Amino acid sequence: MRAMMHVSVAIRCCGVTPIMRNMQLGTPSGNPMTAANFDNQSLRSFLDMVESDFPDEILRIRDTVDTRFDMTAIAYELERAGRSPIVIFEKPGHGGANGMNMKVVTNVAGNRKLLAACLGVAPPDLPTAFRERCQKYIPCEVVADPAWNDIVIEGDDIDLTRLPIPLQFAVDGGPYITAGQVTARDPVTGVDTTGFHRLMLKGRNRLGVSLHSRRRMFEFQRRAEERGEALPVAITIGTHPLHYMGSMVYAYPPNVRKFEIIGGLFGAPYRVARCGVAGLEVPAGAEIVIEGEILAVTREPEGPFGEFTGYASYRSTQHVFVAKRVRMRRDAMFQSVVSGMSKDHILVSCITREGELLNALRRNLPNVRAVHVPHTSCGAFQAYISMKKTADGEPQTAIMAAFGTEFYTKHVIVVDDDVDIFDTNDVMWAVATRVRPDKDIFFIPGAKAAILDPTSDPENFTVTKMGIDATRPAGRDFAERLVIPDEQRAKARALLEAAGVRV
């Protein structure tokens, strides 16, 4: 990606767009358009849906913005104003310069209404719909001509510093690719996976990587390293929100591919294509694919990074990725996730954890009504469970099942089904009026926790977990809750609106 470079290209239509202006280009290949170019599984199709059906939920910033801090600040100001639209930055640049003339799309996953629309359901039904569909594994469809094969950059021509990668917080160790989906294959079983991992820009072809979730990707790298081998990896940038949601599922059979789970969310085979590293398959409709490997043995400082906890995290596995090839659409967009405690960073985690916990709980407790993982708990550390309690001890069973399902979760509160778990005020009211601390609160010391949890032990990453039974005693009289019937509330709202008061 130097001022002049040699690249292999296949152009699907005539003309040179601004993204290509500094590249020595080949001639049009004459290849026909394929479904992968404009299908309903790409980031672009999602943006088209929002533009058409929710025009107020997409915002275009046409003024020049600096990739250093500006984009993050804008997203947070929108959140403070109670808004969470998708934001498209038309002119991002580092100090006013944009090496690739790429638009930056951010805040794609920060709006529950838009994520629900992807599944064709109302926002309250989103966790249940996710829970049901992510269990319907659909084999992938491999296509031959992916959208990201327009431009191919290899070897010494690679320069990742020309991508509009944001520097989001002053404390960050450098710019971070935050929407990069890392794909790799288990060296033992051959089954692939994909997911988010921290990717810090360290040089023209070098990224720092942290695999601190300690799940499949961490194990794949460990197995490859045990053999003395690097782990072949493809990093995909620019994918549909349903890809995000499916990629964050973690409780599924070992022989199932994440792409099959994503297909279940789409209700159709997920279209993938083989890239040039170890035959790995990645989404055919992606914007950018970076091919390379995570090195064996090599460790380098990575971080700090403004994490979902709201703190700068210095904790890292300190792995290193080296890029061997970059492929992209001819008019590629760069996608970024707003880091820190933004909804863009956390909301999908909330929804996927709600679905995972609901899956686990309903296997043995069909009277569980709903689960909520609030944004204010960093989308991870706290869960509220609503149930129709039929016997004492059921809340404790639900709490233990939740801890056994999601090790990030450290506080679980169980409430009766008359409590709105999506209203933290209502949950805290139940805690205040139904909890007897000596009987209804219990602790589990020395439990496995998230490395990034600032309260976890810095050496073994354990915490003491807490469960709270905020339900009424079963089979005994208890104070009756004051309730205004729905029809009376509706009448009150109508009277207020007639008086000129909007509620």
ABEGO torsion letter per residue (X at the ends): XBABBBBBBBBABBEBBAAAAABBBBBBAGBBBBAAAABAABAAAAAAAAAAABAAABBBBABBBBABGAAAAAAAAAAAAGBBBBBBBABBBBGGBBAAGBBBBBGAAABAAAAAAAAGBBAAAAAAAAAAAAABBBBBBBBABBAAAABBBBEAABBAAABBBBBABAABAEBBBAABBBBBBBAAAGBBBBBBBBBBBAEAABBBBBAAAGBAAAAAAAAAAAAGBBBBBBBBBGBBAAAAAAAABABBBAABBAAAAAAAAAGBBBBBBBBABGGBBBBAABABBBBEBBBBGBBBBBOBBBBAAGBBBABBAGBBBBBABBBBBAABBBBBBBBEABAAAAAAAAAAAAAAAAAAAAAABAABABBBBBAAAGGAABBBBBBBBABBGAAAAAAAAAAAABAABABBBBBBAABBAABAAAAAAAAAAABBAAAABBBBBGBBBBAABAABBAAAGBBBBBBBBABBBBGBBBBBBBBBBAAAAAAAAAAAAAAGBBX
